[in-house]
Amino acid sequence: MKNEDMQIIKKMIKYCDDIGTLMARFNTDFERYKTDISFQYSCNMCIIQIGELANRLSDETKESSSNIPWRAIRGMRNLHAHDYENVDMEIVWNTLREDIPMLK
């Protein structure tokens, strides 16, 4: 793996860790997520950053880890960045609770 890709992956892991910290801080409570704009925006910014970083990975690295849904990661980023008012909170919540820990 290229050194540049390794640095990108380390940054992605940091954002996954940040989401874990936020989830712990807010007691992993969906009701709180739905009503606390700071919680939402913080987690959503991490999702955007993870997707942005995924775009920067070499095709080589993405192909060698084809079990990771790179297209879905970028799609989630694009939805948050360009169509935020149509984001489904339950889907994001499931991403935060299930997909982010698996990605890490």
Secondary structure, DSSP 8 states (H G I E B T S, - for coil): --HHHHHHHHHHHHHHHHHHHHHHHTTT-HHHHHH-HHHHHHHHHHHHHHHHHHHHS-HHHHHHTTTS-HHHHHHHHHHHHH-GGG--HHHHHHIIIIIHHHH-
